[in-house]
């Protein structure tokens, strides 16, 4: 179009002074009117050529948004058709995802850009000089979204989850950023490619935009409707294809664009309030299962508004008004009723008797055992039960833990321990709070107000010295604020970020600082057996070109050897023979057993089955043996307090694993994203805890006979599967209520 197309009607003489004032060109006002009019006419035309009419800006904006969409298409291809960070396919059938991804991106790019386009129309008509800044804002807006899209997609490849507010709050710190570089270098797909995608997405978009600007419709000064029609047609076809013809929640959740993750995260609401009668019914069902599962039955659940909170009957009887008849019972015939007898099943336990030191029983009912035992708790990073030697008779496939095996055979080990949370931050919360993880949110960062009492703080209140050692930076996933509540001291050294160095430092500190005069709990969190399971500096080099399945055996063996050195270094200490060593993993790790290696995909055996060993000469442990009872992280707190001879009110979901159990009625649960598992008897049910379907559908396995979960029994045991599904959904509803409404511990206690 020729320049004359921009010419407007000449300004009138009476407008000269106004234009001069607006444009701050006072020199023109001192010249003759004819010259002023000519010069202002030329200036007005120049400004309009610079701003351009509405059609010009809309065409350019449309071309730019098409360029953005083309870049997102490339990023989607790099996401779906590339291996995940562990060397396995991110999705099973990428061709079933790519067209959904393209249409989803087409929708959100233009919908989220509509405010900019609307402003461009207004500005081109009423304030032309603002058109350029608005177009620049549109470019900056999408440039930022492109960068966050790369971060979001790489987070999905590495962590199995989107980069949203909860994730950012848990991992948004310098410690996690340092680890990112290490992970990217060890990417089993294409190392360092995320850097190229991150720094190249914006230049790529500008190149696409430059290519599109060569088209005549982009250069046209009139709004070109043809490309708009194509875009609207594509959006309509995409809507029908994605939302009507070929739907699928899991696919949509996987492909969720970053803007939607942000929107959902910002608008994330707590679970809807449950009416009091529903809370009471759900609580009663949980209480019935808890009691039927075994353990000491002399507990009561006194608060319907705090359904997990329970008290020993003797503690309840002290403040109950009116006192129930059970408070007057004397089951053991020692002359003391339940209202004062702290263990009415044992006639040798009652007020005034002599407390036998170190047997884990509070005979005189003063609150704790005399000369209580010490505890060393080792939490092992990503230690799969499948690679643990003493569990080979129970379905393990490898033996990478000779020292742990020796501890197990000399002590007690559980063959059916599962995690209550994954990844590590959820596991640590579950271990210390004795509850399952929240399925969709981070307790560590989103429920910092949660009223709770870890078993570690209970021990400290009874005179224990507590200390936490970590090979990984606790700031990595927002552990630090919680650890400061749970432990009196925390030790992390950036120069000791491998298990050998950390455990060596812990051993030196314990030998120098501990004595027989004060009981202690020492906890350590290892790190070396962590993805990418690489060579350990100072350790035995791994053979080249090994698979990740072989690498994990090497790193587990390294940690095992470090444990051997650590324990042996303490054997000469005066408190060693009065110390119980507890070894547990945080979670397992999938290595393609069910087709994927992403920790967020499927709560199968490789992900959830853990080694768990208690070793020591504690009288309550008795003869070394294997235990086939169900067990989970949520049981750990009750078990440790039982060994310490402490019996008091708590809100722990689990039982003491030292108490007799009823295998037919035991249960364990785990929730993550839309998935849930319920383990009951020999069976493990997989499904959805809410209305969102699980991608694999429902499944049920006999994990005693079929540890690797190869034979789905759901069709032949449908009624059992339905009952476990009902239990899982009820417990999930109750758990979300407890956590989100802060109903774990009464504030008054």
QUISUL-V199000 format. One record per residue. RES is the residue in one letter. PSI is psi in degrees with one decimal (NA if undefined). BURIAL is b if it has 24 or more other ideal C-beta (glycine too) atoms within 12 Angstrom, else e. D_LAST is the distance of its C-alpha to the last C-alpha in Angstrom with 2 decimals. Layout:
{{RES	PSI	BURIAL	D_LAST} {RES	PSI	BURIAL	D_LAST}}
//
This chain:
{{X	138.5	e	79.90} {X	157.7	e	82.17} {X	-27.9	e	80.96} {X	-18.5	e	82.77} {X	-21.5	e	80.13} {X	-10.0	e	77.83} {X	136.3	e	80.29} {X	172.5	e	79.33} {X	139.3	e	81.58} {X	142.3	e	82.79} {X	145.7	b	80.89} {X	158.4	e	82.69} {X	-38.6	e	83.98} {X	-12.9	e	81.61} {X	-9.4	e	78.67} {X	-48.9	b	79.72} {X	-36.8	e	78.08} {X	-45.3	e	74.77} {X	-41.0	b	74.77} {X	-42.8	b	75.74} {X	-44.8	e	72.88} {X	-37.9	e	70.30} {X	-2.4	e	71.55} {X	46.0	e	72.13} {X	69.1	e	75.67} {X	-26.3	e	77.43} {X	-33.9	e	80.49} {X	-29.8	b	81.40} {X	-16.9	e	81.49} {X	3.5	e	84.36} {X	165.7	e	86.56} {X	152.9	e	88.84} {X	-38.5	e	87.27} {X	-43.9	e	88.96} {X	-36.8	e	87.59} {X	-45.5	b	84.14} {X	-43.7	b	84.16} {X	-44.9	e	85.26} {X	-40.7	b	82.73} {X	-32.8	b	79.85} {X	-43.3	b	80.93} {X	-40.3	e	80.79} {X	-42.3	b	77.38} {X	-43.3	b	75.99} {X	-38.0	e	77.30} {X	-42.2	e	75.84} {X	-39.7	b	72.38} {X	-33.6	b	72.60} {X	-36.9	e	73.79} {X	-43.8	e	70.78} {X	-42.3	b	68.30} {X	155.9	b	70.08} {X	171.3	b	69.91} {X	-42.7	b	66.92} {X	-40.9	b	68.42} {X	-46.8	b	68.70} {X	-37.2	b	65.05} {X	-37.9	b	63.89} {X	-44.9	b	66.08} {X	-41.5	b	64.79} {X	-41.4	b	61.17} {X	-44.7	b	61.83} {X	-41.0	b	63.46} {X	-41.5	b	60.58} {X	-34.5	b	58.03} {X	-39.6	b	60.23} {X	-40.1	b	60.21} {X	-44.2	b	56.40} {X	-38.7	b	56.36} {X	-39.4	b	58.82} {X	-42.1	b	56.62} {X	-34.6	b	53.59} {X	-41.7	b	55.84} {X	-43.9	b	56.61} {X	-39.3	b	52.95} {X	-41.0	b	52.22} {X	-42.4	e	55.07} {X	-26.8	b	53.76} {X	-49.1	b	50.35} {X	-34.1	b	51.50} {X	7.7	e	54.62} {X	153.5	b	53.23} {X	157.7	b	51.20} {X	-177.5	b	47.52} {X	-14.0	b	46.37} {X	5.2	b	46.47} {X	9.6	b	50.01} {X	165.9	b	49.41} {X	136.1	b	50.11} {X	-40.5	b	47.46} {X	153.8	b	48.54} {X	-40.3	e	50.73} {X	91.1	e	53.37} {X	-31.4	b	53.60} {X	-18.3	e	56.42} {X	-7.8	e	54.04} {X	-33.3	b	51.89} {X	-41.0	b	54.33} {X	-35.9	b	55.82} {X	-41.8	b	52.45} {X	-44.1	b	51.47} {X	-42.9	b	54.68} {X	-37.7	b	54.30} {X	-43.8	b	50.62} {X	-39.0	b	51.54} {X	-41.7	b	54.50} {X	-54.6	b	52.31} {X	-33.2	b	49.57} {X	-45.5	b	51.99} {X	-33.6	b	54.09} {X	-44.0	e	51.36} {X	-14.1	b	49.34} {X	-7.9	b	52.62} {X	-42.7	e	53.74} {X	-38.2	e	52.50} {X	-43.1	b	54.60} {X	-40.0	b	57.60} {X	-42.7	e	57.33} {X	-35.3	b	57.21} {X	-40.2	b	60.24} {X	-46.2	b	62.23} {X	-45.4	e	61.42} {X	-38.9	b	62.08} {X	-25.6	b	65.31} {X	-39.0	e	66.57} {X	-23.3	e	65.33} {X	73.4	e	64.24} {X	-32.5	b	66.02} {X	-16.8	e	64.93} {X	-8.4	e	61.28} {X	-43.7	b	62.11} {X	-48.5	e	62.18} {X	-37.5	e	58.75} {X	-39.7	b	57.17} {X	-38.6	b	58.83} {X	-40.1	e	57.55} {X	-38.3	e	53.99} {X	-42.5	b	54.46} {X	-46.0	b	55.51} {X	-38.4	e	52.59} {X	-49.4	b	50.11} {X	-27.6	b	51.36} {X	-44.6	b	51.80} {X	-41.8	e	48.10} {X	-34.5	b	47.24} {X	-43.9	b	49.59} {X	-44.0	b	47.84} {X	-28.4	b	44.40} {X	-41.7	b	45.96} {X	-44.7	b	47.09} {X	-44.0	b	43.62} {X	-44.7	b	42.11} {X	-36.2	b	44.70} {X	-32.7	b	44.41} {X	-39.8	b	40.62} {X	-39.2	b	41.31} {X	-38.5	b	43.79} {X	-38.1	b	41.53} {X	-10.2	b	38.02} {X	16.2	b	38.72} {X	161.6	b	36.90} {X	158.9	b	37.96} {X	92.9	b	37.39} {X	-170.7	b	35.09} {X	-44.8	b	32.45} {X	-41.7	b	29.57} {X	-43.3	b	31.84} {X	-37.6	b	33.02} {X	-34.2	b	29.57} {X	-36.3	b	28.69} {X	4.4	b	32.10} {X	75.3	b	33.59} {X	168.7	e	33.95} {X	-31.6	e	36.72} {X	-43.0	b	35.58} {X	-35.8	b	36.02} {X	-38.9	e	39.28} {X	-38.8	e	40.73} {X	-28.0	b	40.13} {X	-43.3	b	41.81} {X	-37.8	e	45.17} {X	-43.5	b	44.88} {X	-42.8	b	44.07} {X	-38.2	b	46.95} {X	-26.7	e	49.36} {X	11.2	b	48.41} {X	123.8	b	48.69} {X	-4.3	b	50.45} {X	-84.1	b	52.20} {X	100.2	e	53.97} {X	140.7	e	52.55} {X	-4.4	e	52.28} {X	-37.6	b	53.20} {X	-32.9	b	50.00} {X	-44.1	e	51.39} {X	-38.1	e	54.63} {X	-40.7	b	52.92} {X	-49.6	b	50.69} {X	-13.9	e	53.52} {X	-12.0	e	56.19} {X	-38.1	b	54.75} {X	-49.2	b	55.69} {X	-36.3	e	59.22} {X	-41.6	b	59.75} {X	-42.5	b	58.92} {X	-34.5	e	61.34} {X	-44.6	e	64.02} {X	-41.4	b	63.60} {X	-43.5	b	63.76} {X	-38.1	e	66.91} {X	-41.2	e	68.51} {X	-30.0	b	67.70} {X	-15.5	e	69.11} {X	-18.3	e	72.51} {X	143.1	e	72.58} {X	-33.9	e	74.66} {X	-26.9	b	72.07} {X	-36.8	b	69.72} {X	-13.6	e	72.52} {X	145.3	b	73.55} {X	-9.4	b	73.06} {X	150.0	e	72.47} {X	118.1	b	69.30} {X	116.9	b	70.02} {X	-20.5	e	68.75} {X	-50.9	e	69.67} {X	-33.0	b	66.77} {X	-40.2	e	64.41} {X	-41.6	e	65.75} {X	-42.3	e	65.20} {X	-46.8	b	61.60} {X	-38.8	e	60.89} {X	-41.8	e	62.60} {X	-39.2	b	60.52} {X	-41.1	b	57.31} {X	-47.3	e	58.45} {X	-41.8	e	59.48} {X	-40.9	b	56.26} {X	-46.9	e	54.18} {X	-40.7	e	56.08} {X	-45.8	e	55.93} {X	-38.7	b	52.26} {X	-12.3	e	50.67} {X	-47.1	e	53.14} {X	-49.2	e	55.38} {X	76.7	e	53.31} {X	179.6	e	49.62} {X	112.1	b	46.77} {X	-45.9	e	43.14} {X	-41.0	b	42.64} {X	-42.8	b	45.81} {X	-36.1	b	44.75} {X	-40.1	b	41.33} {X	-40.7	b	43.09} {X	4.7	b	45.61} {X	124.2	b	43.26} {X	159.7	b	44.61} {X	-41.1	b	42.55} {X	-35.0	b	42.70} {X	-37.7	b	41.17} {X	-42.5	b	38.33} {X	-45.1	b	37.63} {X	-46.8	e	37.94} {X	-38.2	e	35.61} {X	-42.4	b	33.05} {X	-33.3	e	33.22} {X	11.4	e	33.06} {X	125.4	e	30.38} {X	153.9	e	28.13} {X	162.1	e	24.88} {X	137.8	b	25.28} {X	145.0	e	26.31} {X	136.5	e	23.78} {X	136.8	b	23.67} {X	154.1	e	24.24} {X	-37.8	e	21.72} {X	-34.2	e	24.23} {X	-41.1	e	24.62} {X	-42.4	b	20.92} {X	-42.8	e	20.98} {X	-45.7	e	24.18} {X	-40.6	b	23.19} {X	-41.8	b	19.92} {X	-38.5	e	22.04} {X	-42.6	b	24.52} {X	-44.7	b	22.08} {X	-40.0	b	20.60} {X	-42.8	e	24.22} {X	-38.9	b	25.22} {X	-46.0	b	22.29} {X	-39.9	b	23.20} {X	-23.6	e	26.89} {X	-15.6	b	26.67} {X	-169.3	b	26.22} {X	-174.8	b	23.96} {X	122.6	b	22.21} {X	-9.8	b	22.18} {X	56.1	b	19.99} {X	150.8	b	16.86} {X	150.8	b	15.70} {X	93.3	b	14.31} {X	-14.7	b	12.81} {X	113.2	b	12.16} {X	-24.8	b	15.39} {X	-10.6	e	14.02} {X	78.2	b	11.89} {X	-22.6	b	14.78} {X	-21.0	b	13.89} {X	128.2	b	10.59} {X	153.9	b	11.82} {X	148.3	b	11.38} {X	146.2	b	14.31} {X	-33.7	b	16.19} {X	-34.0	b	16.16} {X	-38.7	b	12.39} {X	-40.9	b	12.64} {X	-25.6	b	15.72} {X	-29.3	e	14.29} {X	-4.7	e	12.51} {X	136.6	e	14.63} {X	110.1	e	17.20} {X	157.7	e	19.84} {X	133.0	e	19.57} {X	161.7	e	21.36} {X	-30.0	e	24.56} {X	-24.7	e	23.28} {X	-21.2	b	21.32} {X	-3.2	e	24.78} {X	150.6	e	26.22} {X	79.4	e	27.48} {X	-37.9	b	28.41} {X	-1.5	e	29.60} {X	28.2	e	31.54} {X	5.8	b	30.37} {X	3.6	e	29.96} {X	127.3	b	26.16} {X	170.4	b	24.41} {X	-25.1	b	21.43} {X	-18.9	b	19.25} {X	-18.6	b	19.83} {X	118.3	b	21.43} {X	-5.5	b	19.17} {X	85.2	b	21.92} {X	5.3	b	24.10} {X	-2.7	b	26.48} {X	114.2	b	27.78} {X	-14.1	e	29.65} {X	1.2	b	29.49} {X	117.6	b	25.72} {X	162.9	b	24.52} {X	138.7	e	23.61} {X	-13.9	e	26.52} {X	171.5	e	28.20} {X	128.9	e	29.19} {X	122.1	b	27.00} {X	120.2	e	29.38} {X	137.2	e	28.76} {X	16.0	b	28.24} {X	4.0	b	28.29} {X	14.5	b	24.78} {X	133.6	b	24.04} {X	77.3	b	21.90} {X	-36.7	b	24.59} {X	5.3	b	23.47} {X	35.8	b	19.84} {X	1.5	b	18.59} {X	-20.7	b	16.12} {X	160.9	b	18.66} {X	145.0	b	22.35} {X	139.7	b	24.86} {X	64.1	b	26.55} {X	159.2	b	24.36} {X	154.2	b	26.15} {X	159.2	b	26.39} {X	137.8	b	26.02} {X	116.6	b	28.12} {X	118.9	b	27.13} {X	118.0	b	29.99} {X	117.0	b	29.50} {X	127.1	b	33.01} {X	124.1	b	34.09} {X	30.4	b	35.82} {X	111.4	b	36.72} {X	135.2	b	38.16} {X	-27.3	b	38.24} {X	-19.4	b	41.71} {X	21.5	b	42.95} {X	121.5	b	41.38} {X	-43.8	b	43.98} {X	-7.5	b	42.17} {X	5.5	b	41.27} {X	-41.4	e	44.93} {X	-13.3	e	45.37} {X	12.5	b	42.54} {X	-6.9	b	43.94} {X	154.3	b	43.69} {X	-1.4	b	46.92} {X	164.6	b	47.04} {X	99.3	b	46.25} {X	12.0	b	45.17} {X	63.3	b	42.72} {X	-38.2	e	44.66} {X	-44.0	b	42.24} {X	-37.3	b	39.17} {X	-39.6	b	41.34} {X	-38.5	b	42.12} {X	-42.5	b	38.45} {X	-45.9	b	37.85} {X	-22.1	e	40.74} {X	-7.5	e	39.76} {X	-129.6	b	36.16} {X	138.2	b	34.32} {X	149.9	b	34.40} {X	131.4	b	33.25} {X	-6.7	b	35.93} {X	44.3	b	33.84} {X	131.7	b	31.06} {X	159.2	b	30.49} {X	152.7	b	28.60} {X	3.3	b	25.57} {X	143.0	b	26.63} {X	144.4	b	29.77} {X	-152.7	b	31.04} {X	-43.9	b	29.41} {X	-39.0	b	26.73} {X	-37.9	b	25.42} {X	-43.7	b	25.73} {X	-39.3	b	23.78} {X	-42.3	b	20.89} {X	-40.5	b	21.06} {X	-43.1	b	21.42} {X	-30.6	b	18.35} {X	-13.6	b	16.02} {X	40.0	b	17.71} {X	160.0	b	18.64} {X	164.7	b	22.10} {X	158.9	b	23.29} {X	136.2	b	23.64} {X	-31.7	b	27.31} {X	-5.7	b	28.66} {X	160.0	b	26.41} {X	110.8	b	25.06} {X	-36.1	b	21.29} {X	-31.1	b	22.14} {X	-21.1	b	23.88} {X	-11.1	b	23.07} {X	49.2	b	19.28} {X	-14.1	e	18.35} {X	-0.4	e	15.65} {X	124.6	b	13.80} {X	126.5	b	10.04} {X	167.8	b	10.10} {X	109.3	b	10.05} {X	152.7	b	13.61} {X	-25.3	b	14.87} {X	-38.6	b	16.69} {X	-30.8	b	13.81} {X	-44.7	b	12.64} {X	-43.5	b	16.31} {X	-38.5	b	16.52} {X	-25.2	e	13.82} {X	19.3	b	16.06} {X	3.9	b	19.09} {X	146.5	b	20.46} {X	128.5	b	22.57} {X	141.1	b	22.05} {X	138.9	b	24.72} {X	127.3	b	25.71} {X	142.1	b	29.43} {X	136.2	b	30.96} {X	-19.7	b	34.56} {X	148.3	b	33.76} {X	118.5	b	32.65} {X	-19.2	b	28.89} {X	-11.5	b	29.75} {X	-44.7	b	31.80} {X	37.3	b	29.16} {X	36.6	b	26.45} {X	-32.5	b	24.62} {X	-48.3	b	24.52} {X	-32.9	b	21.56} {X	-41.4	b	19.35} {X	-33.5	b	21.01} {X	-23.4	e	20.30} {X	-32.5	b	16.53} {X	-28.6	b	17.11} {X	150.9	b	19.87} {X	-28.6	b	21.03} {X	151.4	b	24.52} {X	134.1	b	26.39} {X	119.9	b	30.13} {X	133.2	b	32.36} {X	123.1	e	36.07} {X	-24.7	e	38.30} {X	2.2	e	41.17} {X	48.6	b	39.43} {X	37.7	b	38.78} {X	159.7	b	40.07} {X	-36.6	b	38.57} {X	-46.9	b	41.11} {X	-43.6	b	40.57} {X	-48.5	b	36.78} {X	-31.5	b	36.56} {X	-42.8	b	39.29} {X	-39.3	b	37.38} {X	-41.7	b	34.22} {X	-44.7	b	36.36} {X	-42.9	e	37.89} {X	-43.4	b	34.59} {X	-40.9	b	33.20} {X	-30.7	e	36.44} {X	-24.7	e	36.43} {X	-16.2	e	32.80} {X	153.7	b	31.30} {X	177.8	e	32.03} {X	-2.0	e	31.42} {X	-17.5	e	29.43} {X	126.9	e	26.15} {X	158.6	b	24.80} {X	157.6	b	24.45} {X	115.9	b	23.60} {X	124.1	b	26.29} {X	139.1	b	26.23} {X	138.9	b	29.33} {X	116.4	b	30.14} {X	174.0	b	33.88} {X	-31.7	b	36.06} {X	-37.5	b	39.72} {X	63.8	b	39.70} {X	149.2	b	39.11} {X	136.1	b	41.47} {X	17.4	b	44.40} {X	51.2	b	44.58} {X	178.3	b	47.34} {X	141.7	e	49.10} {X	126.3	b	47.01} {X	126.0	e	48.61} {X	-9.0	e	49.78} {X	178.5	b	49.20} {X	124.5	e	51.85} {X	142.9	e	53.49} {X	144.9	e	53.17} {X	146.0	e	56.45} {X	156.3	e	57.46} {X	26.5	e	57.15} {X	156.8	e	54.48} {X	165.8	e	52.24} {X	-29.4	b	48.54} {X	-36.6	b	48.10} {X	-36.4	e	49.99} {X	-40.3	b	48.31} {X	-30.3	b	44.80} {X	-37.3	b	46.06} {X	-45.7	b	47.30} {X	-34.2	b	44.09} {X	-40.3	b	42.01} {X	-36.1	b	44.52} {X	-49.2	b	44.20} {X	-39.6	b	40.42} {X	-41.8	b	41.01} {X	-34.2	b	43.56} {X	-37.6	b	41.19} {X	-40.3	b	38.60} {X	-48.0	b	41.40} {X	-42.0	e	42.31} {X	-52.7	b	38.72} {X	-43.2	b	37.98} {X	-30.1	e	41.44} {X	-14.0	e	41.02} {X	-4.4	b	38.15} {X	-25.7	e	39.87} {X	-0.4	e	41.25} {X	144.9	b	37.97} {X	-21.2	e	36.99} {X	-2.3	b	33.52} {X	-45.7	b	34.91} {X	-7.6	e	35.39} {X	28.2	b	31.82} {X	136.9	b	30.43} {X	126.7	b	29.49} {X	127.1	b	30.70} {X	125.0	b	29.08} {X	126.2	b	31.09} {X	151.6	b	30.10} {X	158.6	b	31.47} {X	-42.2	b	29.71} {X	170.3	b	32.17} {X	-157.8	b	35.82} {X	125.3	b	38.60} {X	134.8	b	41.25} {X	40.9	b	44.82} {X	8.2	b	46.75} {X	-31.3	b	46.19} {X	29.7	b	45.76} {X	-10.6	e	47.94} {X	161.9	b	45.50} {X	7.1	b	43.70} {X	130.2	b	41.19} {X	-16.5	b	37.65} {X	-1.8	b	36.71} {X	107.4	b	39.33} {X	129.7	b	38.46} {X	53.3	b	35.66} {X	175.8	b	38.28} {X	-46.0	b	38.35} {X	-23.1	b	39.54} {X	-36.1	b	36.48} {X	-18.6	b	33.68} {X	130.6	b	34.88} {X	151.8	b	33.67} {X	143.2	b	34.52} {X	118.5	b	31.75} {X	136.6	b	32.62} {X	122.1	b	30.94} {X	135.6	b	33.38} {X	166.8	b	33.24} {X	25.9	b	34.17} {X	132.2	b	30.78} {X	-31.9	e	31.55} {X	-20.7	b	29.17} {X	-38.3	b	31.14} {X	-155.2	e	34.44} {X	135.0	e	37.70} {X	139.4	e	37.76} {X	169.6	e	38.00} {X	146.3	b	37.31} {X	125.8	b	34.58} {X	10.9	e	35.47} {X	154.4	b	32.10} {X	142.1	b	30.43} {X	154.9	b	27.91} {X	169.0	b	26.16} {X	-37.2	b	24.06} {X	-14.8	b	20.99} {X	-12.6	b	21.73} {X	-45.7	b	21.79} {X	-47.0	b	18.20} {X	-36.5	b	18.12} {X	-44.4	b	21.61} {X	-44.1	b	21.03} {X	-34.5	b	18.12} {X	-44.1	b	20.49} {X	-29.8	b	23.23} {X	-5.1	b	21.16} {X	25.8	b	20.48} {X	124.2	b	16.68} {X	104.1	b	15.21} {X	171.3	b	11.49} {X	144.1	b	9.16} {X	173.5	b	9.93} {X	39.0	b	11.36} {X	133.3	b	14.74} {X	-26.7	b	17.78} {X	-176.9	b	20.00} {X	166.4	b	20.95} {X	126.6	b	21.90} {X	-1.5	b	25.55} {X	-13.1	b	26.53} {X	153.0	b	26.00} {X	140.9	e	28.95} {X	156.0	b	29.13} {X	97.8	e	31.04} {X	-29.9	e	32.97} {X	-18.2	e	34.12} {X	1.3	e	30.66} {X	151.8	b	28.84} {X	153.1	b	28.16} {X	147.8	b	27.25} {X	154.9	b	27.13} {X	134.9	b	27.80} {X	137.6	b	28.33} {X	125.1	b	30.40} {X	-130.1	b	32.26} {X	-5.1	b	33.91} {X	153.9	b	33.86} {X	148.8	b	31.79} {X	143.4	b	32.35} {X	121.1	b	31.24} {X	125.0	b	32.15} {X	121.9	b	32.60} {X	-138.0	b	34.87} {X	0.5	b	37.65} {X	147.3	b	37.55} {X	118.3	b	36.15} {X	133.4	b	36.40} {X	135.6	b	36.80} {X	-158.3	b	36.65} {X	139.2	b	34.96} {X	-15.7	b	31.45} {X	-149.5	b	32.57} {X	-11.8	e	35.87} {X	121.3	e	37.24} {X	149.2	e	39.46} {X	139.8	b	39.26} {X	-37.3	b	42.43} {X	-0.6	b	43.37} {X	-171.2	e	42.67} {X	145.0	b	41.01} {X	158.0	b	41.60} {X	135.4	b	40.64} {X	150.7	b	41.52} {X	98.3	b	41.56} {X	-5.6	b	40.02} {X	-45.1	b	40.95} {X	-23.8	e	44.64} {X	70.1	e	44.69} {X	-36.4	b	42.38} {X	2.0	b	43.95} {X	62.9	b	43.47} {X	-22.5	e	47.11} {X	102.8	e	47.64} {X	120.6	b	45.84} {X	7.2	b	45.52} {X	-41.4	b	44.18} {X	-32.2	e	47.49} {X	-16.0	e	48.03} {X	48.8	b	44.47} {X	-41.3	e	43.74} {X	-39.6	e	41.84} {X	-43.2	b	39.43} {X	-41.1	b	39.04} {X	-38.5	e	38.30} {X	-37.8	e	35.59} {X	-36.6	b	33.91} {X	-44.9	b	34.29} {X	-42.4	e	32.62} {X	-45.3	b	29.69} {X	-43.6	b	29.42} {X	-39.0	b	29.59} {X	-43.7	b	26.98} {X	-34.4	b	24.49} {X	-44.7	b	25.33} {X	-43.6	b	24.75} {X	-41.6	b	21.34} {X	-43.2	b	20.45} {X	-38.4	b	21.74} {X	-45.8	b	19.73} {X	-45.8	b	16.40} {X	-49.3	b	17.31} {X	-28.4	b	19.27} {X	8.6	b	17.08} {X	53.7	b	13.87} {X	38.7	b	12.44} {X	-54.7	b	11.30} {X	135.4	b	7.50} {X	133.4	e	5.73} {X	-24.7	e	5.48} {X	-7.9	e	3.81} {X	NA	e	0.00}}
//
